[in-house]
Amino acid sequence: MKTSSLIIILIYTFALNSIYSAATKPDKPNILIIFTDDQGYGDLRCYGNKRNKTPELDKLANEGIKFTSFYSQSVCGPSRSALLTGRQPIRSGGWGMPASEITFAELMKQSGYDTACIGKWDVSNRKAIKERMPNAQGFNYYFGPLGANDDGVVAIHENHEPSLVTKDMGNLIKLYTEKSINYLKNIRDPKKPFLLYLSHTMMHTIIDASKKFKGKSKGGLYGDVVEEFDFETGRLLDTLDELKLRDNTLVIYTSDNGPWNQKKYTDKKKGHPKDSIFWGDSGPLRNGKGSCYEGGYRLPCIVRWPGKIKEGRISDAIVATIDFMPTFANICKFKLPDGVRIDGIDQTDLLLGKKEKITGKIVLIEQGSIDGTSCDFVKKVSEGQIAGAKAVIIYNLRILENRHMRRKKIKCPKHLTDMNLQSVRIISIVYSCTQNTRCIDTASHIRHMINTACPVDDI
């Protein structure tokens, strides 16, 4: 009788614990976005760099999925408005993102998230326009500069108030990391899931490293900065472990655009102090920031979600910053705004390993000029029909090939002609032309320096 009673008690206790665990298990993941500035595809060891030591980010890649065909925009303001809204910069406004644009932070805050932005904002025309600053765009807490550090100084706001003006570029990575750790430990509401958008100023010129890292890498000053960023990222990720947040936190690392590595910048440094640094490694991709070649906006991206994303995956699927908004809507359980064109697509199934590629044809349509002559470039990224308007040069973008394909004109299919792509001025990528076709489209909204993975002589 005593044995039977004991068994019943144990079963009852187990049942109560199971019910309690199910009731208290978080149904929404935390989101941590680590966003760097002007960092190249080839800056990290896990992306092929032989000089820079990046053990923390290499470890992160081994713990999640590493994307090899991840795209952003080729300059910073447009990249950030696209990230925050899931909309092409021609719609979301780039540096001039209007207050009317709806960010994922606003939607996540409405659905119960505690939200913070730490670091570079750069979508309010670098001005303290309150209705366009982070606190008004969905972030409960903000600490960082509203613009870049082109002149070697940053003016930092904490929420809406001026906080700090500094010329110590070598301290910014640690400063932002410390503020991020402090947010996790002391500011956020622990009863709510959190969104932390950490947007580093480095490696935007003018770069510098702290005394602890300066002169220590084999990659010069730029390598010092990369290695310090890696170290501080490790500290932040360790904090997730310390606070037992790791298992329910989706971590995303990527950059805003390619590196400021063009020779003309290094030689002339026009408009910048003489000690400005224009370095960065785009790896096997050609050129860098501001370019509509791959080095301008094909970037490193690593995503970790323990227990959800299989460790050690490498994906060549086309993914872009504009995809985060609809993906967050799915996994964070909020509704996308009605009547607003979202250009990204939900990549949840790709992240969770339910599929390995997006469906449909994938083409890239680039516009620019060679010696003042307007040209269209079509870059092949998948098998099947290549679609493009008045194309004069075609490239295969698979990194291991880098072969210049035969020049020829291709008749534009009717469904693309109907979209009138030639009149669309988009300084971005991944433009959804139809349900079955994705176009990565950049236009002459900025001055493009035309280049790609093939040598200049091939053009």
Secondary structure, 3 states (H helix, E strand, C coil): CHHHHHHHHHHHHHHHHHHHHHHHCCCCCEEEEEEECCCCCCCCHHHCCCCCCCHHHHHHHHCCEEEEEEECCCCHHHHHHHHHHCCCHHHHCHHHCCCCCCCHHHHHHHCCCEEEEEECCCCCCCCCCHHHCHHHHCCCEEEEECCCCCCCCEEEEECCEEEEEECCHHHHHHHHHHHHHHHHHHHCCCCCCEEEEEECCCCCCCCCCCCCCCCCCCCHHHHHHHHHHHHHHHHHHHHHHHCCCHHHEEEEEEECCCCCCCHHHHHHCCCCCCCCCCCCCCCCCCCCCCCCCHHHHEEEEEEECCCCCCCCEEECCCEEHHHHHHHHHHHCCCCCCCCCCCCCCCCHHHHCCCCCCCCCEEEEEEEEEECCEEEEEEEECCCCCCCCCCEEEEEECCCCCCCECCCCCCCCCHHHHHHCHHHCCCECCCEEEECCEEEEEECCCCCCCCCCCCCHHHC
